[in-house]
Amino acid sequence: MSNSPLKPDILIFGGGIAGLWLINRLNAAGYQCLLLETATLGGDQTLASQGIIHGGLKYALGGNLSSESESIAAMPDRWRAAMAGNDPVDLRQLQVLSDTQHMWSSGSVASRMTNFFASKMLRGRIEKLKRDHFPSALADKAFKGNVYKLDDLVINTESLIDTLAAPVRERLLAFDRERDSLEWGEQGLKAVTVNGQRIEPTLTILSAGNGNPALLDGAHQARLLPEEHSQLRPLKMLLVKHDLGHRLYAHCVGTSNKPVLTVTTHDCPDGKVVWYLGGDLAERGVERSDEEQLAAGRDELKHLFPWLDFSQAQFAVLNVTRAEPKQQALVKPDNAYAHRDHNLIVAWPTKLTLAPDLGDRVMALVEESGLKPGAPLTVPETLEKAPMGVPYWHRCF
């Protein structure tokens, strides 16, 4: 390997949505960046997400638009701008699974939601549908309730990783924790050695999701970012592979201020589809064994869709860990988060939909540091590229 160190402007840890969005955003501004990933691109959290790009309406179920709702209201339009080529991050090749998201409710909940969704604060952001416009999974005459259309997107997360990786593919490098090493200094990360190649960045960004706790341990030992800590929030998602043909992208609303169930639909290589189930089912599922969660999921589907026959469906559990900046009582953070200490930035998007917000925050910190784009960087071909991740529903059945 070369004895001459590589000197990128910025070194990014983590090949999920945070790192990939940031390297594209910073690359568009002229910065010379490298990214290090210990496993697969998008493979830990991003490819395990449902791909929902929402404007916060699902958090307004308590009857008030919270700060969380307000902070992300602009995100669907930001993503659409990127998909139109009108953003520093170019998402023109991104595949969209659904241009809209639905929300449904039934029984006494339906009347309460009718009044809420008709309120002045939600006017123009949500539309009540007539029965002939219901998604097919809810079109049965046995369904007695209301369905609303939200101006939210659902994207193909595999396409997202492909789209973000393509422009910077040669700069997305594999990092082996057993082989490679980090060298910390008083101002930040002094150097990293990857397969014998020394890399000396001017600025370093820790955006590795579940990998941030270990990286922060090193930073803390160097007396950097002493107040920054991670929290890991587990979910127990459920996958249902079937050939019923219904494509559903929707939230079921109950009496709680969070969806009872959130459903997205994804394609399997054999032509069947998978319903990917999140929401309260996934949050409460962490208290259940896998077998108990499978039973709870079957019961929930039988309760919500008694007219659909899932007896021939295949079920699987996926344990997902969301990495976030530490909050009191493990509550979900309201915004994307980034903080700088000397030449070190720690960052979390906190939600897929907030990636553009994270890009804005990190760009502001980079500019605040005074760093200017440096000379073009040539990456040695001998450095191994990080492999692409594969969605769980492609390999779990």
C-alpha positions in Angstrom: 0.0 0.0 0.0 1.1 3.6 -0.6 3.4 5.2 2.0 2.0 8.6 1.1 -1.0 9.4 3.4 -4.4 10.4 1.9 -5.5 13.8 3.1 -9.2 14.2 2.5 -11.0 17.3 3.7 -13.6 15.2 5.5 -13.7 11.6 6.6 -17.2 10.2 7.2 -17.9 7.1 9.3 -21.1 5.2 8.4 -22.6 4.1 5.1 -26.3 4.4 6.0 -28.6 7.3 5.0 -26.7 9.8 7.2 -23.2 9.1 5.8 -24.4 8.7 2.2 -26.5 11.8 2.2 -23.6 13.8 3.8 -20.9 12.7 1.4 -23.2 13.7 -1.5 -24.1 17.0 0.0 -20.4 17.8 0.8 -19.1 16.5 -2.5 -21.5 18.9 -4.3 -20.0 21.7 -2.3 -16.5 20.8 -3.6 -15.2 19.0 -0.5 -12.9 16.0 -0.9 -14.5 13.2 1.2 -14.0 9.6 2.0 -16.5 7.3 3.8 -15.8 4.2 5.9 -18.3 1.4 6.5 -17.7 -1.7 8.6 -20.4 -3.8 7.1 -22.7 -3.1 4.1 -24.0 0.2 2.7 -27.5 0.8 4.1 -27.5 -2.6 5.7 -28.1 -1.9 9.4 -30.8 0.7 9.7 -31.6 2.3 6.3 -32.5 -0.9 4.5 -34.5 -1.9 7.5 -36.7 1.3 7.4 -40.1 1.4 5.8 -39.0 4.2 3.4 -41.7 6.6 4.6 -40.9 10.3 3.8 -43.5 12.0 5.9 -44.3 15.5 7.0 -45.1 14.7 10.6 -48.9 14.3 10.4 -48.8 10.8 12.0 -47.3 12.6 15.1 -50.3 14.9 15.3 -52.7 12.2 16.3 -53.1 13.5 19.8 -54.9 16.5 18.4 -52.0 19.0 18.3 -49.2 19.5 15.9 -46.1 19.0 18.1 -42.7 20.6 17.6 -41.8 17.3 16.0 -44.6 17.6 13.4 -43.7 21.2 12.7 -40.0 20.6 12.3 -40.5 17.9 9.6 -43.5 19.4 7.7 -41.2 20.6 4.9 -39.4 17.3 4.4 -41.6 15.7 1.7 -41.1 18.8 -0.5 -37.3 18.7 0.1 -37.2 15.1 -1.0 -39.3 15.9 -4.1 -36.9 18.8 -5.0 -34.0 16.4 -4.8 -35.9 13.9 -6.9 -36.4 16.7 -9.5 -32.7 17.5 -9.5 -33.3 20.8 -7.6 -31.1 20.0 -4.6 -27.4 19.6 -4.0 -28.2 15.9 -3.4 -29.3 14.5 -6.7 -32.1 11.9 -6.3 -33.4 11.9 -9.9 -32.8 8.1 -10.2 -34.7 7.3 -7.0 -37.6 4.9 -7.3 -40.8 5.8 -5.5 -43.1 3.0 -4.2 -46.0 5.3 -3.5 -46.7 9.0 -4.1 -49.1 9.1 -1.2 -49.6 7.5 2.2 -53.0 6.6 3.7 -54.4 6.7 7.2 -57.4 4.8 8.2 -59.6 4.5 11.3 -62.8 2.7 12.3 -65.6 2.7 14.9 -65.6 5.5 17.5 -62.1 6.4 16.5 -63.3 7.3 13.1 -65.7 10.1 14.3 -63.0 11.6 16.5 -60.5 11.6 13.6 -63.1 13.2 11.3 -63.3 16.2 13.5 -59.6 16.4 13.9 -58.7 16.0 10.3 -61.2 18.6 9.3 -59.6 21.2 11.6 -58.1 24.4 10.2 -54.5 23.5 11.0 -54.6 20.4 8.8 -56.5 21.9 5.9 -54.7 21.2 2.6 -52.4 18.6 4.1 -54.9 15.7 4.3 -57.9 14.6 2.2 -60.8 12.3 3.2 -61.4 9.7 0.5 -64.6 8.4 -0.9 -65.0 4.6 -0.9 -64.3 4.2 -4.6 -60.8 5.7 -4.0 -59.9 3.5 -1.0 -56.8 1.3 -1.4 -57.8 -2.2 -2.4 -56.9 -3.7 1.0 -59.6 -1.5 2.6 -62.2 -1.6 -0.3 -64.1 -4.5 1.1 -67.8 -3.8 2.1 -67.0 -5.2 5.5 -64.7 -2.3 6.2 -66.6 0.4 8.2 -64.4 3.4 8.7 -62.7 6.4 7.1 -59.7 6.6 4.9 -57.5 9.7 4.4 -54.8 10.5 1.9 -51.6 12.1 3.2 -49.2 14.0 1.0 -46.3 11.7 2.0 -44.0 9.6 -0.1 -42.8 6.0 0.3 -39.5 5.4 -1.4 -37.6 2.2 -2.3 -34.7 2.2 0.2 -32.6 -0.2 -1.9 -32.9 2.3 -4.8 -32.1 5.1 -2.4 -28.8 3.4 -1.4 -28.0 2.7 -5.1 -28.7 6.3 -6.0 -26.7 7.9 -3.3 -23.7 5.5 -3.7 -23.4 5.8 -7.5 -21.8 9.3 -7.7 -19.2 8.6 -5.0 -18.8 4.8 -5.3 -15.0 4.8 -5.4 -14.9 6.8 -2.1 -17.1 4.4 -0.1 -14.5 2.2 1.6 -14.6 -0.9 3.7 -13.3 -0.6 7.3 -12.3 -3.7 9.2 -12.3 -3.1 12.9 -10.0 -6.1 13.5 -7.4 -5.0 11.0 -7.7 -1.2 10.8 -7.0 1.4 13.5 -7.9 4.9 14.6 -5.4 7.5 16.1 -7.0 10.3 18.1 -5.6 13.7 18.8 -6.5 16.8 20.9 -8.4 18.4 18.0 -10.1 15.3 16.5 -9.3 12.2 14.7 -5.6 12.5 13.7 -5.5 9.5 11.4 -7.0 6.2 10.4 -5.1 3.3 8.8 -7.1 1.2 6.4 -5.4 -1.9 5.2 -2.0 -0.2 5.6 -3.1 3.0 4.0 -2.9 6.0 6.3 -5.7 8.6 6.0 -5.3 12.0 7.6 -8.6 14.0 7.5 -8.9 17.7 8.3 -12.5 17.1 9.7 -14.2 13.9 10.7 -17.9 13.1 10.9 -19.3 10.3 13.1 -22.6 9.3 11.5 -22.4 5.6 11.9 -25.7 5.0 13.6 -25.3 1.9 15.8 -21.5 2.3 15.4 -21.5 5.8 17.0 -21.3 4.5 20.6 -17.9 2.8 20.0 -16.6 5.8 18.0 -17.7 8.2 20.8 -15.9 6.1 23.3 -12.7 6.9 21.4 -13.6 10.5 21.2 -14.3 10.7 24.9 -10.9 9.2 25.8 -9.4 12.0 23.7 -11.6 14.5 25.7 -13.7 15.3 22.7 -17.5 15.6 22.5 -17.7 14.8 26.3 -21.5 15.6 26.5 -22.5 13.5 23.5 -23.9 10.0 24.0 -26.1 7.6 21.9 -29.3 5.8 22.8 -30.4 2.6 21.0 -34.1 2.3 20.6 -35.2 -1.3 19.7 -38.1 -2.3 17.4 -39.5 -5.7 16.6 -40.8 -5.4 13.0 -42.9 -8.0 11.3 -42.8 -9.1 7.7 -45.7 -10.9 5.9 -45.1 -12.4 2.5 -48.2 -13.1 0.6 -49.7 -13.3 -2.9 -53.0 -11.5 -2.2 -52.0 -8.7 -4.5 -52.8 -5.7 -2.3 -50.2 -2.9 -2.1 -50.8 -0.9 1.1 -49.0 2.1 2.4 -50.9 3.3 5.4 -51.2 4.0 9.1 -54.0 2.5 11.2 -55.2 5.1 13.8 -56.3 3.9 17.2 -57.0 5.8 20.4 -53.3 6.4 21.0 -51.3 9.4 19.7 -49.3 7.0 17.6 -50.3 4.6 14.8 -51.5 1.2 15.9 -50.0 -0.3 12.7 -47.9 1.1 9.9 -47.9 -0.9 6.7 -45.6 -0.6 3.7 -45.4 -3.0 0.7 -42.2 -4.3 -0.9 -41.4 -6.6 -3.8 -39.7 -10.0 -3.4 -37.5 -11.5 -6.1 -40.1 -14.3 -6.7 -42.8 -11.8 -7.6 -44.7 -12.0 -4.3 -45.0 -9.0 -2.0 -44.1 -8.4 1.6 -46.2 -6.2 4.0 -43.7 -4.7 6.4 -45.4 -3.9 9.7 -44.3 -1.2 12.1 -46.0 1.3 14.4 -47.1 0.4 17.9 -47.0 -3.3 17.0 -43.2 -3.0 16.5 -42.6 -0.8 19.6 -44.6 -3.0 22.0 -43.0 -6.1 20.3 -39.7 -5.5 22.0 -41.3 -6.8 25.2 -42.3 -10.1 23.4 -40.4 -13.1 22.2 -40.3 -13.6 18.4 -43.0 -16.3 18.7 -45.2 -14.0 20.7 -44.7 -11.2 18.2 -45.6 -13.5 15.3 -48.8 -14.4 17.2 -49.5 -10.7 18.0 -49.1 -9.8 14.3 -51.4 -12.5 13.1 -54.0 -11.4 15.6 -53.7 -7.8 14.6 -54.1 -8.6 10.9 -57.1 -10.8 11.7 -58.6 -7.9 13.7 -57.9 -5.2 11.2 -58.5 -7.1 7.9 -61.0 -9.9 8.7 -61.9 -10.1 5.0 -58.3 -11.0 4.0 -57.0 -14.6 4.3 -53.4 -14.7 5.5 -53.5 -18.4 6.2 -51.0 -19.1 3.4 -48.8 -16.1 4.2 -45.2 -16.5 5.5 -44.3 -14.5 8.6 -40.9 -13.3 9.8 -39.6 -11.1 12.6 -36.8 -8.5 12.1 -35.2 -6.9 15.2 -34.1 -3.4 14.4 -32.2 -1.0 16.6 -32.6 2.7 16.0 -29.5 4.8 17.0 -30.2 8.3 18.1 -28.7 11.1 20.3 -29.5 10.3 23.9 -32.8 11.7 25.2 -34.5 11.5 28.6 -36.5 8.3 29.1 -35.6 7.0 25.6 -38.1 9.3 23.9 -37.8 9.9 20.2 -35.7 13.0 19.2 -37.6 15.8 17.5 -35.1 16.8 14.9 -31.9 15.8 13.1 -28.9 16.4 15.3 -25.3 17.4 14.7 -22.7 18.9 17.0 -19.1 19.9 16.5 -16.1 19.9 18.9 -12.9 21.2 17.2 -12.4 19.0 14.1 -15.0 16.4 15.0 -18.7 16.3 14.3 -21.2 13.8 15.6 -24.5 13.4 13.6 -27.7 11.5 13.6 -30.7 12.1 11.2 -33.0 10.5 13.9 -35.4 9.6 11.1 -35.0 8.8 7.4 -37.2 11.7 6.4 -34.9 14.2 8.2 -31.8 13.4 6.1 -32.0 16.8 4.2 -32.3 18.6 7.5 -29.2 16.8 8.7 -27.4 17.8 5.6 -28.2 21.5 6.3 -27.0 21.2 9.9 -23.7 19.5 9.1 -23.0 21.9 6.2 -23.5 24.8 8.6 -21.0 23.3 11.0 -18.4 22.6 8.3 -18.7 26.2 7.1 -18.5 27.4 10.7 -15.2 25.5 11.1 -13.7 27.5 8.3 -12.7 24.5 6.2 -12.4 25.2 2.5 -12.5 22.6 -0.3 -9.0 21.2 -0.9 -7.2 19.8 -3.9 -8.7 16.8 -5.8 -8.1 13.5 -4.2 -7.2 10.3 -6.0 -8.3 7.1 -4.2 -6.0 4.1 -4.6 -7.7 1.3 -6.5 -6.3 -1.2 -4.0 -8.5 0.1 -1.2 -11.5 -2.2 -0.9 -15.0 -0.8 -1.5 -17.8 -1.2 1.0 -20.3 -3.8 -0.3 -23.9 -2.9 -1.1 -26.5 -4.0 1.4 -29.5 -6.2 0.5 -33.1 -5.7 2.0 -34.0 -8.3 4.7 -37.1 -9.4 2.8 -34.9 -10.6 -0.1 -33.2 -13.2 2.2 -35.4 -14.0 5.2 -38.0 -16.3 3.5 
